């Protein structure tokens, strides 16, 4: 057995980590659930807990359980930096660990396959089990049952997660649930450090969402040709088909969005983040390869492609993280726990629409390295995604007994397709994408929306793509307000300068389309919110949240004309 690890000088903690550590040491509970936003430092907190427990003799063994093979190496490296040696190469067939190590790092899949092996190791030594991203223990019955069987005898269990909720109702082992007045059970956390807290403390980057809409055309299996504008109110099946059409690499939507994303990445690299990297999250392998080819043609530099969670993929992720390469394209796998701090631009080109996956994906871009860094994520202007972007700061818990509804694509179908190494599986052939063009629809930041629609490649779009990369959250809001005001002023000047003919007969004003009305109302609401902010000092997001509380309904990006009109009337009375 190597020397017992101890806390070394210079191992400082962030404020939230110190508070959580004090709470942990005071309670001395067997089970402790720590919820902290991606990028906040959950690994550092857990390793400090382990050092304290090694130091006072509570434990003499540490087992860390992770969702992926890549994270095993990442944990072992982080532990080694504080004097804890973990065996990341442990296999179930080994049964015992070398005496050179203080413990092991394994995956949930390993535990699910042979829980008896891990129970034997847990029973024979005083063990702290760190369950990283604990919600994965509910991914399957074998994983959940295996974790419970293997680690029930542990002296202590420390659960970590950045997204303490799931899209299903599978209970998570060792997590305590409390029944609320509505009869619904919700997970209970022992310490919580949310994105809004971390943003205020400068621990994570502010994320600017650029939502792109555009016209889409497709042919159904019945031979009918349909068209729709991405982002406009329509039925779920039409949203799904328009969304898929936009993501088709053979159309114009994705190349135009990739061009805009690369321009944003170049701006960040030139403006204080010289090693900034970009990540495209694709739905399937066929699209991933096509996006990578498009990026190569656009930039003249080959994009790194990560298709599956194998040893080769892990090496490519690590190499990309340490390099100056511009772009990586992945099929959903680079979505949780993977630490690539230089990622600053993302393209959400996947079908996944659950709050869990969205939060995990956006978590790849929020890790702050120095003050003022910002992240930019390009998303399709799909109502459900816009709502998730608007509510990024919302704190969620895992809920048991609440009806679930699906939005957009069927994630289960897509997951099966990916597992079977297919492009889109049975989803292909249901319709044929005919074409799509992209248009910058709106910018979402701090729960508020900014800007007016702007065609790709125009000066109006460039105004937003060229935002400085080193900004505080307040500066981001101020600049977005300024850009929006300039855009509106330019539109008024163009309207005033439009030629009129005295000889031409007067044409009655045509009624606005629903889309045009929503744009005008959203713009008016944002202007009123900005004015209220200047009067009161309240953040834009809080003002929008209060209007939603008073009037009901979704974020303004998805609100109906009637809801926007009600909020405008309400804020005028505040």
C-alpha positions, 0 to 999 in steps of 0.5 A: 500500500502506498503512503496515505495521501494527505492534503498538501499546501497550495491545494486551494478550494473555491468558495462553493467547494469550501462550503460544501466540504464543511457541510460534508464533514459536519454531517458525516452522512453515508450518502451525500449528493453534490450538484454543481454545474459543469465546469464548477470543479466537482472533481476537485471537491470530491478528491478533497473529500477523499483526502480528508477521509484518508487523513482521519482514517475513515477510509483506506480505499477510494473507488471512483465510478464514471460513465465512460472509459475516457473519464477513467483516465481523466480522473486518475490524472486529476487524482495523481496531481493531489497525491492519490494513485488510482488504477484506471486500467483495472479490469473485472478479471483482475479481481484485486488491485496492485498494492501500488494504488490507493484505489481504482477508477471503473465505469458503470458498465464494469460494475453492472457486468460483475457487481460481485467483484466490486462488492468484494473489494468494497467489503474488504477495505474501508471504502469511499465510493465516488459516483461521478454523474450518478444519474447514469446509474439509472440508465439501465436496471443492470447498472442500477442494481449493480451499483447498489449491490456493489457499493451498499457496504461502502463506508461512504458514498459521494454522488456527483452530478451537474444534471440531477435529472433524467428523461425517464423515471428510473430511480437513481441508487443512493439518492434520496427522494422527497414527496412534495405537496403535489404528490410527486417525488423529487431528488434531494441534494445536499449541496447545490451550486448552479450555473447562475451561481457559478456565472456570478462568481466568474467560475464559468463562462457566459454562453451566447446562443445564436439561433438560426431559422430559415426556409426548409423543403422536404418530400414526405413518404407519400410524395407530397412536397412540404415547406416550413420556416424553422422556428415558426409555430407548427405541429411537432411532426412538422417541427421534427421534419423541418429540423431534420431537413435543416440538419441535412448536410446536402442542403445549404442550412448546415454549410451556412451555419458552419461558415458563421460558426467558423467566423465566430471562432476566428473572432474569438481566436483573434480577440484574446482566446488564441487556442479557442476550439469548436465542437459540432455535435452531430446526430449520426456518423454519416452526418458527422463525416459530412460536417467534417468534410464541409469544415475541411473545405471551409477552413483548409484544415482537417476536422477531428472526428470522434464517432464512438467511445473507444480507446481511439476516440479517447486518444483523439479527444485528449490530443485535440484538447492539448492541440491548437486544432480548430474543429472537432465533430462528434456523434453525441459522445463528447457530451458529459464530463469530458474536459476540453477547456478551450472549447468556446464555439459549439454547433448543436447539430443533433436531434437530441432534445431532452433537457439532460442531453442539452445541459450536458452538451452545453456544459462542454463550453462553459469551463472558464480559464480566465476572466472575461471568456465567453462561449457561443453556441449555434442552435436550430431555431426549434421551440424546445431548444430555444426554451432550454437555452432560455432556461439554462440557469434553471435548477432541476431535480430528478422527478418520479411520477411526472408524465413525460412528453417528447419533443422534436426527434425520437431520442430512443430511435436515434440512440438505437441507430447510433448503437447499431453504427447506422446513419439514421436507421429506420428514420431514413426513408420517411421523407426526403430533404429537398433543401434549406437555407439559414437565417440568424433568427435571434440571440439568447442570453441570460434568459432574454432574446435580442436582435432581428432576423438577418440573412447569412453573410450580411453585415447585420449577421457579422455584427453579432458574429464579431462580438468581442470574445472577452466580456463580462456578463454585464458587458455582453448584455450591454453590447447585445442591447446596443447591437439591437438598437443599431439594427432597429435604427438601420431598419428605420432608415431603410424604410424612410429612404424607400422610394415612393411614387406619387403616381402609384395608386395607394395600396392598402397595407397588407396584414403581417404574417404571424412570424412578422408579428412575433418579431415586432412584438419580441423586439418591442418587449425586449426594448421595454425590458431594457428600459426597465433594467436601466430604471431598476438595475434588475438583470434582463433575465430576472425581468423576463422571469417575473413577466412569465410568473405574472403572465404565464407561458414559455420564454419569449422565444416561444411565446405566442402573439397573445402572450407577448402582447400580455407581457408588453401590457404588463411591463408597461404597468411595472 
